[in-house]
């Protein structure tokens, strides 16, 4: 209701596609004038809108779906407003990014949104392999199957959620391992807007002997065994108790 009140009270509504936004406005009998603001005209249009706001007008900003600025137009306008000292107020609406994170079932305490995934295979591979937190990204339905195949090749057991058409009529969420989800979309073409949520990559486990060698060096330098084992475990991905047990066994057998 707050959003509808804001749209009615505004002097103009800046939108990606006036035809799409007009459908929304007409549904609620809102007659506010619409002005196009998209990726091809945003910078010059931002200047025009700032001048209007300096003169006392209120401008509302909407995107065709989701939230402005989140892989949608609006950043240049918001920056121009801030630089001009014009107040910017956000009225939360549907966001596929947050909706996907919530329904994915994957850890949400630390996560990274990267927008649309890179098309170059090398860049995509590095991004997926290097994600140390839950990764949230938009992906084209035409490229989804190949992206999942790449994930499955890196780590077949890695947890994945493919979220389609979120907050829309045909919303669907498919969860599983990278191998399972890749096998499904190998046979069933994806349709609609896709948000891909991927569990953090597992840190590579250093060989036990290398880890023990590092632990011995720390202990020889004066470190206490248990704190040293915890430090090496954090760096290698091995278990601190396992390292401590092994180094203690070595000491008893000398």
HELIX and SHEET records of a PDB file:
HELIX    1   1 UNK A    2  UNK A    9  1                                   8    
HELIX    2   2 UNK A   18  UNK A   27  1                                  10    
HELIX    3   3 UNK A   42  UNK A   54  1                                  13    
HELIX    4   4 UNK A   75  UNK A   83  1                                   9    
HELIX    5   5 UNK A   96  UNK A  104  1                                   9    
HELIX    6   6 UNK A  121  UNK A  129  1                                   9    
HELIX    7   7 UNK A  144  UNK A  154  1                                  11    
HELIX    8   8 UNK A  178  UNK A  187  1                                  10    
HELIX    9   9 UNK A  208  UNK A  220  1                                  13    
HELIX   10  10 UNK A  225  UNK A  236  1                                  12    
HELIX   11  11 UNK A  240  UNK A  253  1                                  14    
SHEET    1   A 3 UNK A  34  UNK A  36  0                                        
SHEET    2   A 3 UNK A  12  UNK A  15  1                                        
SHEET    3   A 3 UNK A  59  UNK A  62  1                                        
SHEET    1   B 5 UNK A 111  UNK A 116  0                                        
SHEET    2   B 5 UNK A 134  UNK A 139  1                                        
SHEET    3   B 5 UNK A 194  UNK A 198 -1                                        
SHEET    4   B 5 UNK A 159  UNK A 164 -1                                        
SHEET    5   B 5 UNK A 172  UNK A 177 -1                                        
END                                                                             
